[in-house]
Structure formats: structure tokens, C-alpha cells
Amino acid sequence: MTESVIGEIAKEGDVAVVTFAKNSISNIEDVAATSEQIGNFIEQNRPKRVVFDFADVKFFSSQVLGLLLAVRAKMMQCGEGQVVISSINPQLYRVFKITNLDQVFTFFPDMESAMNLAGST
């Protein structure tokens, strides 16, 4: 059964905040459904930034990197847009570092600091 791994997508001003319902994100079909759900949200709401809150995520497959890159491309396609990642644990951050995606995305230690930057730019 395919299901979204998203806990919630909330819009706060011109910022979309994505939280995850699962602590392990590895099912290919779930990631695809999630990507579609976020893409639809972006098209309908046109946020200037998307903040992904990884606070509860302990594991993800490489498909999640693809999802983040797809969201980034969608944001760029819709005009301006930035994808921000908050509250990621050090082991998962290492994946971004190894793949040089730490140069593509902006990281914040917690949601509050991510939202403060998002609101100030």
C-alpha cells in the first residue's frame, strides 16, 4: 500500500513547512507519492521557501535525496524558491556531505532558526 510519509505540509506566510510522519523513509512508492503531494502543494500555494523538518527522521533511502532535488527543481521552475533542511541528525547530514548536496541545500540546527532565516529574506 502506497502512502505519504508526510506528517503535515503547513504554510506559514510565504514558507511551506514539511514534517514527516515516519522515522524511516525507505519505500520507493511512498517517496514517489510524497514527491507528488509536495509538488501539488507547491503548484497550488507557490511558497517562496520550503523547510523540511527532519527532527523525527532516523533513516532515509537515497530516493529521499531525489525527492529533495525534485522539490528544489520545482521551486526554481515556479520562479524563485529555496529548499531548507532543519533538525537533521549528524548521521543523515553525512549523506549530504558525501554527495556534496551540503553545497546545494541550506541546513539549520532546528526549525526555529530555519523559520527565522526564511522570514528575514
Backbone bond lengths (Angstrom), bond angles and torsions (degrees), N, CA, C in turn:
res aa  C-N    CA-C-N  psi(-1)  N-CA   C-N-CA  omega(-1)  CA-C   N-CA-C  phi
1 M - - - 1.445 - - 1.528 109.36 -
2 T 1.321 116.82 129.41 1.452 122.35 179.73 1.521 109.41 -87.71
3 E 1.330 115.24 133.77 1.455 119.12 176.47 1.515 109.14 -147.26
4 S 1.300 114.85 155.77 1.452 120.01 178.65 1.524 109.55 -73.55
5 V 1.300 115.86 145.42 1.465 120.21 176.48 1.527 110.38 -93.69
6 I 1.315 115.72 2.83 1.462 120.85 -178.85 1.518 110.40 -79.09
7 G 1.314 114.97 133.22 1.453 120.03 171.65 1.517 109.51 -79.74
8 E 1.346 114.85 -44.72 1.451 120.01 -178.08 1.527 109.64 -163.22
9 I 1.334 115.02 147.43 1.459 121.40 165.87 1.522 104.92 -119.53
10 A 1.317 115.83 115.11 1.463 120.12 -178.64 1.521 108.49 -118.90
11 K 1.313 116.03 143.86 1.461 120.40 176.52 1.518 108.23 -105.77
12 E 1.314 114.52 122.40 1.457 121.21 177.13 1.520 107.25 -119.84
13 G 1.322 115.56 100.86 1.459 120.17 -173.46 1.514 109.39 66.65
14 D 1.336 116.92 -124.03 1.463 120.22 178.78 1.532 111.77 -101.49
15 V 1.337 115.87 21.45 1.461 121.95 -178.57 1.527 109.55 -118.52
16 A 1.320 116.11 131.45 1.461 121.38 173.18 1.526 107.90 -98.75
17 V 1.318 116.72 133.31 1.462 122.13 179.45 1.522 108.22 -114.68
18 V 1.341 115.69 122.57 1.459 121.77 -179.94 1.520 108.72 -108.90
19 T 1.330 115.91 121.88 1.464 120.57 173.60 1.520 107.81 -113.50
20 F 1.314 115.52 157.01 1.459 120.81 -176.25 1.526 111.37 -107.54
21 A 1.330 115.67 142.10 1.458 121.95 -179.61 1.525 111.97 -88.20
22 K 1.309 116.75 -18.57 1.463 120.96 -176.29 1.514 109.70 -116.05
23 N 1.341 116.01 149.30 1.461 118.82 176.77 1.522 111.94 -91.00
24 S 1.335 116.96 -9.81 1.455 122.16 176.48 1.526 108.17 -129.82
25 I 1.330 115.79 121.17 1.459 120.71 -176.88 1.523 107.82 -118.68
26 S 1.333 115.90 101.04 1.456 118.28 -175.05 1.527 114.93 -140.19
27 N 1.312 118.62 -14.07 1.453 121.12 -178.26 1.526 109.93 -76.61
28 I 1.317 116.87 122.54 1.464 122.43 -175.93 1.526 111.70 -58.54
29 E 1.326 117.21 -44.11 1.460 120.68 -179.40 1.527 111.23 -65.49
30 D 1.339 117.08 -38.29 1.467 120.74 177.88 1.524 110.77 -63.82
31 V 1.325 116.91 -41.64 1.464 121.13 179.68 1.520 109.80 -65.12
32 A 1.332 117.33 -40.87 1.466 120.94 178.71 1.531 110.84 -63.66
33 A 1.334 116.96 -43.09 1.467 120.74 178.17 1.527 110.75 -63.70
34 T 1.307 116.14 -38.75 1.463 121.42 179.17 1.527 110.75 -65.85
35 S 1.324 116.17 -43.40 1.462 121.11 178.83 1.527 110.52 -59.47
36 E 1.307 116.19 -43.39 1.462 121.09 179.18 1.528 110.57 -64.34
37 Q 1.318 116.54 -42.83 1.465 121.36 -179.84 1.535 110.91 -61.96
38 I 1.319 116.97 -44.34 1.468 120.87 179.69 1.527 110.33 -67.82
39 G 1.339 116.97 -41.39 1.460 120.83 177.63 1.516 112.06 -58.52
40 N 1.323 116.57 -44.28 1.467 121.05 177.88 1.522 111.06 -62.87
41 F 1.330 116.28 -41.52 1.464 120.73 179.14 1.530 110.32 -61.33
42 I 1.319 116.78 -43.84 1.469 121.25 179.99 1.530 110.50 -62.55
43 E 1.329 117.01 -45.03 1.461 120.59 179.72 1.518 111.85 -61.66
44 Q 1.325 116.96 -40.54 1.460 121.05 -176.73 1.524 113.28 -78.20
45 N 1.334 117.84 -33.74 1.463 120.99 -171.39 1.524 114.81 -109.01
46 R 1.328 117.81 -16.95 1.460 123.37 178.14 1.542 114.57 48.01
47 P 1.319 117.77 54.67 1.469 118.43 177.38 1.525 110.41 -69.71
48 K 1.323 116.71 155.15 1.462 120.73 176.45 1.519 110.71 -84.16
49 R 1.320 116.27 -25.18 1.458 121.11 179.00 1.520 109.94 -141.30
50 V 1.325 114.56 148.99 1.457 120.80 172.34 1.522 106.91 -121.59
51 V 1.325 115.82 123.96 1.460 121.67 177.25 1.525 107.38 -106.12
52 F 1.326 115.85 120.77 1.463 121.45 174.90 1.520 107.86 -96.34
53 D 1.319 115.99 119.30 1.463 121.93 179.76 1.524 108.92 -96.77
54 F 1.336 115.79 107.54 1.465 121.95 -178.46 1.528 112.93 -95.93
55 A 1.331 117.67 20.52 1.466 121.77 -173.67 1.530 113.16 -53.29
56 D 1.317 117.84 -40.83 1.466 120.60 -175.43 1.521 113.93 -98.42
57 V 1.335 117.41 0.62 1.466 121.02 -176.40 1.524 110.10 -87.97
58 K 1.321 115.75 126.08 1.464 121.64 179.76 1.533 112.14 -107.10
59 F 1.340 116.42 -21.76 1.460 120.86 -177.58 1.522 108.93 -150.84
60 F 1.332 116.83 141.67 1.459 120.76 168.52 1.513 109.75 -146.57
61 S 1.330 114.83 152.24 1.463 120.88 177.31 1.523 109.20 -84.06
62 S 1.316 115.44 170.41 1.462 120.45 -179.34 1.525 111.99 -63.14
63 Q 1.327 118.14 -20.58 1.462 120.37 178.07 1.528 111.44 -61.68
64 V 1.324 117.31 -26.86 1.461 120.43 178.60 1.534 110.09 -66.98
65 L 1.320 117.19 -35.51 1.465 120.02 175.13 1.525 109.63 -61.28
66 G 1.318 115.73 -42.16 1.466 120.54 176.50 1.518 111.87 -62.31
67 L 1.321 116.72 -40.31 1.459 121.46 177.50 1.527 110.13 -60.70
68 L 1.325 117.13 -46.01 1.463 121.13 -179.61 1.528 111.25 -63.63
69 L 1.320 116.88 -40.99 1.464 120.63 177.68 1.528 111.19 -66.43
70 A 1.332 116.89 -37.52 1.464 120.74 177.72 1.526 110.48 -65.59
71 V 1.321 116.98 -40.98 1.463 120.69 177.91 1.527 109.75 -64.43
72 R 1.319 116.37 -42.14 1.472 120.69 177.79 1.534 110.34 -59.73
73 A 1.339 116.87 -45.36 1.464 121.07 178.58 1.526 110.99 -62.47
74 K 1.321 117.12 -40.82 1.467 121.89 178.79 1.524 110.47 -63.58
75 M 1.330 116.30 -41.10 1.463 120.42 178.85 1.530 110.55 -64.20
76 M 1.309 116.84 -41.06 1.459 120.88 179.24 1.529 110.56 -67.99
77 Q 1.328 115.85 -37.32 1.461 121.76 179.34 1.530 111.06 -65.01
78 C 1.308 116.69 -32.43 1.472 122.02 -178.82 1.523 112.00 -83.96
79 G 1.296 117.88 8.53 1.464 121.17 179.99 1.511 110.10 118.07
80 E 1.299 114.66 -114.85 1.452 117.88 176.64 1.522 108.27 -94.20
81 G 1.287 115.75 159.24 1.449 117.17 178.75 1.505 112.25 172.65
82 Q 1.295 114.59 145.52 1.449 121.29 -178.91 1.520 108.00 -137.59
83 V 1.320 115.80 140.62 1.454 121.71 175.06 1.518 107.73 -111.37
84 V 1.322 115.86 125.60 1.452 123.26 -175.71 1.526 108.33 -121.73
85 I 1.322 115.69 142.43 1.468 121.00 -179.51 1.520 108.87 -118.45
86 S 1.318 115.83 130.74 1.464 119.67 179.63 1.519 111.04 -124.99
87 S 1.311 114.05 155.35 1.472 123.58 170.30 1.526 114.28 59.28
88 I 1.307 117.25 32.90 1.467 119.45 -179.16 1.532 109.03 -85.13
89 N 1.328 115.79 140.29 1.467 117.56 -178.67 1.534 110.18 -76.80
90 P 1.325 117.63 157.45 1.471 121.25 -174.22 1.526 114.45 -58.25
91 Q 1.327 118.09 -34.31 1.461 120.13 179.84 1.532 110.81 -66.74
92 L 1.314 116.86 -40.31 1.461 119.60 178.69 1.531 111.06 -73.09
93 Y 1.314 116.84 -36.01 1.465 119.85 177.32 1.529 110.50 -60.10
94 R 1.314 115.66 -34.09 1.463 120.70 179.11 1.531 112.26 -57.49
95 V 1.321 116.38 -35.59 1.468 121.20 177.45 1.526 109.86 -61.36
96 F 1.316 116.78 -42.52 1.464 120.96 177.97 1.532 110.32 -64.44
97 K 1.311 116.36 -40.55 1.461 121.81 -179.40 1.534 110.44 -64.39
98 I 1.322 117.17 -46.98 1.466 122.35 -178.31 1.532 111.15 -61.95
99 T 1.324 116.13 -37.16 1.465 120.84 -177.59 1.527 113.00 -90.99
100 N 1.328 116.39 4.44 1.468 123.61 -177.08 1.526 113.44 63.24
101 L 1.311 117.46 14.92 1.459 120.13 176.82 1.528 111.38 -77.31
102 D 1.323 116.58 -8.06 1.471 119.35 172.88 1.521 110.39 -67.61
103 Q 1.343 116.67 -15.60 1.459 121.72 176.44 1.528 112.03 -87.84
104 V 1.342 116.15 -13.85 1.458 121.75 -176.04 1.527 111.43 -96.49
105 F 1.327 116.01 -39.41 1.456 121.60 -176.55 1.532 110.46 -106.32
106 T 1.317 115.33 155.26 1.454 121.99 175.00 1.525 107.88 -99.60
107 F 1.325 116.58 135.24 1.462 122.23 -175.93 1.521 110.90 -116.48
108 F 1.322 115.42 143.29 1.458 122.21 176.58 1.521 108.84 -133.02
109 P 1.334 116.47 147.11 1.469 119.44 -176.77 1.519 114.05 -68.84
110 D 1.338 116.76 -24.11 1.467 119.49 -179.15 1.530 109.81 -152.75
111 M 1.319 114.63 168.21 1.466 120.77 -177.50 1.528 111.41 -63.97
112 E 1.309 117.03 -38.94 1.461 120.43 -178.20 1.535 111.94 -58.61
113 S 1.322 117.22 -47.25 1.465 119.42 -179.75 1.537 111.00 -68.87
114 A 1.310 117.55 -34.25 1.470 120.53 176.61 1.522 110.65 -64.41
115 M 1.320 116.80 -42.06 1.460 120.82 179.94 1.520 111.37 -71.46
116 N 1.333 117.76 -34.58 1.464 120.15 177.65 1.520 110.57 -63.10
117 L 1.334 117.09 -43.17 1.469 119.43 177.80 1.518 110.11 -67.34
118 A 1.310 115.94 -44.51 1.459 120.39 -177.66 1.524 110.61 -59.74
119 G 1.319 116.58 -38.06 1.461 120.11 -179.17 1.510 113.64 -76.92
120 S 1.337 117.51 -18.68 1.460 120.00 -174.76 1.528 113.72 -95.49
121 T 1.344 117.17 -8.61 1.470 118.48 -177.57 1.504 111.61 -111.48
